[in-house]
Amino acid sequence: MDRVSQNTSASLRESGAVKRLLLGSVAGLTVVAGAQAADLPVKKAAPVEYVRVCSAYGAGFFYIPGTDTCLRVGGRARFEATYVQPLIRGDTTGYRGLGRLNLDARTQTGYGTLRAFVRFELASRTGGFLKSGTQERIANAFAATGVDTAARVQQYVNVDKAFIQFAGLTAGRAASFFDFYAHDFEIIGVSLGSDTYSTNLLAYTATFGEGFSATISMEDPNLRRTPVFGGGSTGFTGSQAVSANFAPVLVTNAAGVPVSVTAADVIQRSRMPDFVGALRYDAAWGSAQLSAAVHEINAGNTSTLVGLTAAQTALLPATANPAARPANAYGWAVQGGLKLNLPFIAAGDALYLQGAYGEGAQTYTGYSAHNGSYTLTGSPAPGLFNTYYADAVVDPVTGQLSLSTSWTVVASYLHYWTPQWRSAFYGSYGEMSYNKAARFNSALFGVNGLPSPTTAAGVAALAISPVLRDTNQIVAGASLIWSPVKDLDIGVEGLYARSAVSSGRVINPNKASSATLASAGAAGGPSLAAVLATPTVVSQDTFQVRMRVQRDF
């Protein structure tokens, strides 16, 4: 063994001895420390509180740790694609992605269940059809501004639900108690009928046993408003001449003789809530509901006097008695609905039947559901004649609000072919009409493009103008949905809609300009022969197909 090897061996022996000495010392110290620690008090760790299942309110609830409140977290993810004809802004397709989050908190109290429910919805819509003007008008969505994305891309942000329920009281943002069917079986959700799924309300529900209940609800009027018909008139200047916020009203002298015309501001103010009442019965065979609503319609003050033309004066009554401003009017609506469970056909089968009638309360009858609410006019697609939805018209001669009337009926049937395959079939019909005298008086002052009936050409043009015409609609559709696993839906739905005038004909916007009609009663306007040669239509149709992939949890 060389010197290097000997040194290495000696070093290893010395190192091993040192290690044994150190280990022995550590062991001794450990025993002493353990003996001393045994004499000290032991502080116990706080117990771990595990999440517990709450079975009192159904599946999915758990106790919030440290409380007696049960919480369920749920939501939804959805994809949709749509094809539509005729073209909308030149587009045939549209897409939407939607996310939903639900929070449902419940606590048992001496007065019953205390519940708070919150739902948030976020969506991205693209394409000419899936962009929703209705949602923009009520501040649920905002639109893109790019050259290629304006009117084609839209973000949707909504506090869909946020309400408290306690001892019969419901307070917050919830679905209107007026509604019944509310498009329950539809993918697209556009059959004619009321469906205000998010409104602000304060309601009380009393139950009488055996399935009977009665509700009185004070609801936000802003989400039930359709604009009062306006649009300025000939003779006004500046913004009042063209703005939809003004309508003409006659001014009379002491003898009641019309001497001039003034502008009435028709923007409605929030003054009185809507009042809704509902009687409901629920049983194993289904449900039945009768509901009613009262809805205030109001207008602002008048301003800006304008003299009458000789032609207008010639068609006015000898005397008139208009108010300084249009007095408040009160629209109303009633609705009856019936749901029948049909398990003898197939498990899960059900049939809805519903009908509604209203005056000055168009959103309660849901006549605008297909074409878009919260606007004066709606059309299934550009190039089709506009359907008018005004709740009221300011009659310039009487100075009062003249209410429109509307009614709708809908039937919807859900059928399960197998537990995994189901279909919905629905059809709806509705009509809307206006006071013909109020329409003629509005035309006399050229309101909102109405042809003035002061010449033969003007009379002929008024006969084919779509403005404030009585109309009817048919909306029908069917779907096929596959649910391969629980809470997953993959489906497709087809829709047919027909808009028509109830009598006569209207100008065909694909072949003629409405500006031609508007100037027919004016000097230098089109001749009677030209107006009579204007292309017209009675009705126009649209078709739509939408598919959906949806997961609820």
Buried (B, 14 or more C-beta within 10 A) or exposed (E): EEEEEEEEEEEEEEEEEEEEEEEEEEEEEEEEEEEEEEEEEEEEEEEEEEEEEBEEBEEBBBBBEEEEBBBBEBBBEBBBBBBBEBEBEEBBBBBBBBEBBBBBBBBBEEEEBBBBBBBBBEBBBBBBBBBBBBBBEBEBBEBBEEEEEEBBBBEBEBEBBBBBBBEBEBBBBBBBBBBBBBBBBBBBBBBBBBBBBBBBBBBBBEEEEEEEBEBBBBBBBBBBBBBBBBBBBBBBEEEBBEBBBBBBBBBBEEEEBBBBBBBBBBBBEEEBBBBBBBEBBBEEEBBBBBBBBBBBBBBBEBEBEBEBBEBBEEBBEEEBEBEEBBEBBBBBBBBBBBBBBBEEEBEEBBBBBBBBBBBBBBBBBBBBBBBBBBBBBBBBBEBBBBBBBBBBBBBBBBBBBBBBBBBBBBBBBBBBEEEEBBBBBBBBBBBBBBBEEBBBBBBBBBBBBBBBBBBBBBBBBBBBBBBBBBBBBBBBBBBBBBBEEEEEBBBBBBBBBBBBBEEEBBBBBEEBEBEBBBBBBBEEBBEBEBBBEBEBBEBBBBBBBBBBEBBBE
